[in-house]
Amino acid sequence: MTEPSKKERRRQLFEHDLLPEHLQAIGTVAVRSALLDLMIEQTAENITKSYPKTVRKRLQSLSVPRQLDMIGEMLTAQLRGDKFGIEDFIRDVHQAREDNAQPLAQRRNGRSETPARPACMEAKETRKERHTGEHAGTVQ
């Protein structure tokens, strides 16, 4: 295989059917989700600084949702009067994490909660239309 054909083959492997706008939206969700997880991990680390090293390492080895639960429990123990507000906040953060992860998984699997076609399926048609000049409903 010649060098130009190898390069072309590599390009084809990374070719996708999503529009740049869709890629940007997916990237934004992924970055925000990662930042949220990072903030949870850093908050857990800061809360546990006064604990012995062994306990800190053990707590840091927890998954991000478990670290979030731990943060909620520690805040509730220190701020007893705000228990319901803290529980609501922790529940909202859990929901935000689920909301961030759900659309990406649905797009990857081609499923959606709505009976309409997922946006990524429409993007594939749009990309094809752009390259071939044909529309999905065109009969040949």
FIVEXDO-874774 format. One line per 4 residues: number of its first residue (from 1); for each residue x, z, y of N, C-alpha, C, O. Coordinates in steps of 0.02 Angstrom, whole numbers, plus 50000, padded with zeros to 5 digits. Each point is the difference from the previous one (the first is absolute). Example, Ala and Ser with C-alpha at 12.3 -4.5 7.8 and 13.67 -1.06 7.14 Angstrom:
2
1	50660:50390:49716:49955:50000:50059:50045:50000:50060:50052:50033:49999 | 49930:49931:50054:50042:50003:50059:49961:50037:50055:50025:50008:50055
This chain:
140
1	50042:50000:49941:49958:50000:50059:50045:50000:50062:50046:50040:50005 | 49940:49916:50041:50042:49995:50060:49983:50056:50049:49947:50032:49995 | 50097:49979:50052:49991:50053:50049:49936:49993:50042:49964:50049:50008 | 50021:49890:50019:49937:49993:50038:49938:50014:49958:49952:50030:50024
5	50049:49949:49912:49941:50013:49958:49993:50074:49983:49944:50025:49993 | 50112:50011:50001:49997:50072:49989:49969:50035:50060:49959:50045:49993 | 50062:49933:50067:49972:50030:50061:49925:49987:50005:49962:50044:50018 | 50018:49895:49966:49929:49983:50003:49960:50041:49949:49945:50022:50015
9	50083:49987:49927:49966:50040:49948:49992:50072:50023:49947:50030:49990 | 50105:49999:50042:49995:50068:50026:49947:50005:50055:49963:50049:50003 | 50034:49901:50039:49949:49999:50053:49930:49999:49970:49955:50035:50024 | 50036:49926:49923:49935:49996:49969:49979:50066:49968:49941:50017:50000
13	50107:50021:49975:49984:50065:49971:49971:50048:50051:49959:50043:49984 | 50063:49949:50078:49977:50046:50053:49944:49971:50042:49978:50030:50049 | 49998:49911:49933:49945:49970:50036:49937:50040:49986:49989:50023:49944 | 49970:49986:50106:49939:50039:49993:49943:49963:50033:50009:49952:50037
17	49931:50072:49949:49940:49967:50026:49969:50039:50058:49944:49983:50021 | 50089:50067:50005:49972:50039:50054:50024:49973:50067:50057:49977:50007 | 49899:50027:50042:50018:49980:50068:50045:50053:50031:49999:50057:49978 | 50041:49925:50072:50043:50050:50033:49962:50059:50027:50025:50056:50000
21	49913:49933:50024:49960:50055:50027:49983:50051:49945:50000:50060:50012 | 49986:49914:49928:49984:50045:49944:50062:50038:49978:49997:50060:49986 | 50060:49906:50012:50062:50034:49982:50017:50054:50050:50023:50055:49981 | 49966:49931:50083:50013:50050:50052:49954:50060:49992:50022:50057:50007
25	49914:49931:49979:49953:50055:49991:50019:50043:49939:49998:50061:50003 | 50020:49907:49942:50020:50036:49940:50064:50041:50014:50005:50057:49979 | 50042:49912:50056:50062:50036:50018:49986:50059:50044:50031:50053:49991 | 49924:49940:50057:49983:50055:50045:49970:50059:49961:50018:50057:50012
29	49937:49928:49943:49969:50052:49959:50053:50035:49957:50000:50061:49994 | 50044:49900:49977:50053:50029:49958:50047:50045:50040:50019:50054:49977 | 49999:49924:50083:50045:50040:50042:49965:50065:50022:50030:50053:49998 | 49908:49941:50024:49964:50061:50021:49990:50048:49942:50006:50061:50009
33	49981:49913:49933:49992:50042:49941:50065:50036:49983:50000:50060:49985 | 50056:49904:50019:50065:50030:49986:50017:50053:50053:50028:50052:49983 | 49955:49935:50080:50014:50048:50053:49958:50063:49990:50025:50056:50011 | 49913:49937:49969:49957:50058:49986:50030:50042:49944:50004:50061:50006
37	50017:49907:49941:50031:50036:49944:50065:50035:50023:50013:50057:49980 | 50026:49910:50060:50062:50029:50025:49986:50061:50044:50034:50051:49995 | 49915:49944:50047:49982:50057:50042:49976:50059:49958:50015:50058:50016 | 49948:49929:49931:49977:50053:49955:50060:50034:49968:50004:50061:49997
41	50044:49898:49978:50060:50028:49968:50041:50041:50049:50025:50054:49982 | 49983:49922:50079:50039:50037:50050:49966:50064:50020:50033:50051:50011 | 49900:49948:49995:49963:50061:50017:50007:50051:49944:50011:50059:50014 | 49984:49919:49924:50009:50046:49944:50070:50030:50000:50009:50059:49987
45	50041:49899:50028:50069:50024:50004:50009:50052:50056:50033:50051:49990 | 49937:49936:50068:50006:50046:50056:49964:50066:49986:50025:50053:50019 | 49918:49944:49949:49962:50061:49985:50037:50044:49951:49997:50061:50003 | 50040:49908:49951:50033:50038:49947:50072:50019:50016:50035:50025:49956
49	49987:49965:50106:50070:50016:50017:50018:50073:49990:50058:50016:49984 | 49894:50028:50024:50015:50072:49993:49999:50022:49927:50016:50058:49985 | 49966:49899:49969:49997:50017:49929:50070:49992:49969:50042:49964:50027 | 49970:50069:49917:50064:49991:49965:50009:49927:49979:49951:49963:49991
53	50111:50016:50001:50017:49930:49985:49965:49975:49937:49976:49944:49998 | 50022:50098:49950:49969:49979:49937:49926:49985:50011:49974:49951:49973 | 49992:50091:50064:49928:49990:50014:49991:49937:50041:49954:49960:49987 | 50088:50029:50064:49995:49941:50042:50007:49936:49958:49961:49953:50007
57	50090:50046:49950:50010:49940:49958:49940:49988:49954:49980:49943:49990 | 49993:50111:49983:49942:49994:49956:49940:49973:50037:49964:49957:49975 | 50025:50068:50086:49944:49976:50040:50009:49928:50023:49952:49962:50004 | 50110:50020:50011:50014:49931:50022:49994:49950:49942:49992:49940:50012
61	50011:50084:49927:49994:49955:49943:49926:49982:49985:49986:49958:49957 | 49969:50075:50078:49929:49985:49991:49984:49931:50027:50035:49974:50044 | 49912:49996:49930:49977:49936:50027:49973:50010:50071:49986:50057:50020 | 50008:49890:50018:49977:50005:50069:49931:50031:50005:49989:50043:50044
65	49962:49938:49914:49935:50034:50005:50004:50075:49986:49965:50039:50032 | 50078:49980:49921:50008:50072:49985:50035:50036:50058:49984:50057:50016 | 50064:49909:50016:50033:50029:50058:49949:50010:50056:50003:50050:50035 | 49952:49903:49973:49948:50006:50051:49955:50059:49985:49982:50038:50045
69	49999:49971:49892:49960:50058:49981:50038:50065:50014:49970:50048:50024 | 50095:49952:49962:50041:50059:50013:50001:50015:50075:49995:50058:50020 | 50013:49891:50021:50000:50010:50073:49934:50031:50021:49999:50047:50040 | 49946:49928:49934:49934:50028:50016:49994:50073:49980:49974:50041:50039
73	50050:49976:49902:49997:50070:49977:50043:50045:50043:49979:50056:50016 | 50080:49921:50002:50045:50041:50041:49971:50010:50071:50002:50055:50027 | 49970:49892:50001:49969:50006:50066:49939:50046:49998:49990:50040:50045 | 49971:49954:49902:49941:50043:49993:50020:50073:49993:49967:50044:50028
77	50087:49969:49936:50023:50069:49992:50024:50029:50067:49991:50060:50012 | 50040:49899:50030:50026:50025:50064:49948:50000:50055:50003:50042:50045 | 49949:49913:49952:49949:49993:50052:49931:50009:49969:49960:49953:49997 | 50025:50106:49981:49938:50013:49962:49937:49982:50039:49951:49978:49969
81	50049:50029:50095:49940:49986:50040:49983:49926:50003:49943:49982:50015 | 50105:49975:49970:49989:49928:50004:49996:49967:49931:50015:49941:49993 | 49965:50097:49957:49999:49975:49931:49961:49935:49992:50025:49952:49970 | 49914:50046:50058:49958:49940:49991:50028:49940:50037:49996:49944:49976
85	50032:50067:50082:50031:49946:50038:50060:49972:49964:50011:49939:49998 | 50030:50105:49972:50058:49978:49963:49979:49961:49938:50029:49948:49984 | 49920:50077:49981:49976:49965:49940:49974:49931:50018:50012:49951:49964 | 49951:50044:50092:49975:49935:50022:50058:49953:50017:49998:49941:49982
89	50052:50085:50052:50058:49959:50019:50036:49974:49937:50016:49941:49996 | 49997:50104:49957:50035:49980:49938:49958:49948:49962:50028:49952:49974 | 49907:50058:50024:49956:49951:49967:50004:49932:50035:50001:49948:49968 | 50000:50053:50099:50006:49938:50038:50066:49963:49986:50001:49939:49995
93	50053:50099:49999:50065:49969:49986:50000:49971:49930:50026:49945:49989 | 49946:50091:49963:49993:49973:49931:49960:49935:50002:50019:49951:49968 | 49927:50049:50070:49958:49940:50004:50038:49942:50033:49994:49943:49978 | 50045:50072:50073:50040:49948:50033:50050:49969:49951:50011:49940:50000
97	50020:50103:49959:50048:49974:49950:49964:49954:49950:50026:49947:49982 | 49914:50074:49996:49962:49958:49953:49978:49935:50033:50004:49947:49968 | 49974:50057:50094:49978:49940:50036:50058:49950:50008:49990:49940:49994 | 50069:50086:50020:50059:49956:50008:50018:49966:49934:50020:49942:50000
101	49974:50093:49945:50021:49973:49935:49946:49954:49970:50017:49952:49966 | 49921:50062:50046:49945:49964:49967:49999:49925:50015:49997:49961:49953 | 50005:50018:50110:49995:49927:50012:50058:49961:49969:49989:49944:49976 | 50071:50084:50023:50056:49964:49970:49989:49991:49925:50014:49947:49973
105	49962:50104:49994:49987:49995:49928:49944:49951:49986:50004:49962:49952 | 49945:50037:50090:49945:49954:49990:50023:49928:50009:49980:49957:49961 | 50061:50030:50089:50024:49932:50011:50044:49977:49943:49998:49942:49979 | 50044:50104:49996:50045:49982:49946:49961:49982:49938:50019:49954:49963
109	49926:50082:50024:49959:49987:49941:49946:49948:50012:49967:49979:49953 | 50025:49999:50109:49949:49951:50015:49930:50028:50000:49951:49962:49995 | 50041:50104:50009:49935:50032:50001:49985:50028:50069:50045:50014:50039 | 49891:49994:49975:49980:50028:50063:49936:50041:49989:49963:49987:49952
113	50024:50061:50092:49940:50040:49993:49938:49959:50019:49945:50013:49975 | 50064:49937:50067:49944:49959:50021:49992:49941:49953:50049:49977:49970 | 49890:49999:50022:49990:49943:49955:50030:49935:50028:50012:49953:49962 | 50002:50045:50103:50031:49941:50029:50071:49993:49976:50030:50048:49975
117	49997:49893:50032:50070:49988:49978:50048:50040:50043:49989:50006:50060 | 50063:50021:49911:50050:50036:50039:50035:49954:50050:50003:49939:49990 | 50022:50090:50064:50032:49961:50053:50059:49960:49974:50013:49945:50023 | 50024:50083:49928:50059:49964:49976:49980:49937:49963:50039:49951:49999
121	49903:50048:49970:49977:49939:49966:49984:49946:50052:50015:49941:49989 | 49956:50078:50067:49986:49953:50053:50066:49974:50029:50004:49941:50018 | 50047:50101:49986:50064:49979:50027:50031:49946:49956:50032:49954:50027 | 49959:50050:49908:50027:49948:49956:49969:49933:50014:50035:49949:50003
125	49899:50050:50007:49967:49937:50015:50024:49973:50067:50013:49940:50007 | 49994:50104:50042:50022:49979:50066:50069:49969:49997:50012:49949:50032 | 50034:50081:49930:50068:49974:49994:49998:49931:49967:50035:49955:50022 | 49925:50038:49925:49995:49935:49966:49971:49947:50046:50025:49944:50003
129	49923:50076:50034:49969:49953:50047:50051:49976:50052:50002:49941:50018 | 50038:50105:50004:50049:49984:50052:50051:49949:49974:50020:49955:50036 | 50001:50053:49901:50052:49956:49972:49972:49933:49976:50033:49948:50008 | 49906:50051:49964:49974:49939:49972:49950:49965:50045:49986:49940:49991
133	49987:50097:50057:49949:49970:50043:49932:49997:49968:49954:49971:50029 | 50038:50057:49911:49936:50000:49964:49966:50068:50010:50034:50050:50009 | 49901:49950:49987:49962:50062:50003:49975:50016:49930:49992:49955:49958 | 49995:50110:50030:49980:50021:49933:49936:49966:49978:49991:49987:49940
137	49964:49999:50105:49935:49970:49981:50002:49925:49995:49949:49970:49983 | 50107:49998:50029:50005:49927:49999:49997:49975:49928:50038:50024:49957 | 49919:49928:50030:49995:49971:49933:50039:49934:50001:49994:49961:50047 | 50044:50028:49900:50040:49938:49998:49976:49952:49950:50028:49946:49992
